[in-house]
Amino acid sequence: MEDVTEQEKSKLRIKLLEFEKHGLTSYGKYLQEQLEYASKSKIRASYKKYIENQIIINNEKIQKIEKKIQ
């Protein structure tokens, strides 16, 4: 591991970004399920608002990662 080339670093960086994107995509699916759950009752209105904000933040993170990968 003494001589790690820039090409190897780049490949590892891309793999890490792909791994993060996969995790965020899975988290996005979970958030969608929670949004449906929160929509079933008026009592959960503040939770629904929180979930909606988290979905926006999650989508922004995914877009940033996609830009870095390309």
Secondary structure in CASP SS format (residue, H / E / C, confidence):
PFRMAT SS
TARGET T0000
AUTHOR 0000-0000-0000
METHOD secondary structure of the structure
MODEL  1
M C 1.00
E C 1.00
D C 1.00
V C 1.00
T C 1.00
E H 1.00
Q H 1.00
E H 1.00
K H 1.00
S H 1.00
K H 1.00
L H 1.00
R H 1.00
I H 1.00
K H 1.00
L H 1.00
L H 1.00
E H 1.00
F H 1.00
E H 1.00
K H 1.00
H H 1.00
G H 1.00
L H 1.00
T H 1.00
S H 1.00
Y H 1.00
G H 1.00
K H 1.00
Y H 1.00
L H 1.00
Q H 1.00
E H 1.00
Q H 1.00
L H 1.00
E H 1.00
Y H 1.00
A H 1.00
S C 1.00
K C 1.00
S C 1.00
K H 1.00
I H 1.00
R H 1.00
A H 1.00
S H 1.00
Y H 1.00
K H 1.00
K H 1.00
Y H 1.00
I H 1.00
E H 1.00
N H 1.00
Q H 1.00
I H 1.00
I H 1.00
I H 1.00
N H 1.00
N H 1.00
E H 1.00
K H 1.00
I H 1.00
Q H 1.00
K H 1.00
I H 1.00
E H 1.00
K H 1.00
K H 1.00
I H 1.00
Q C 1.00
END
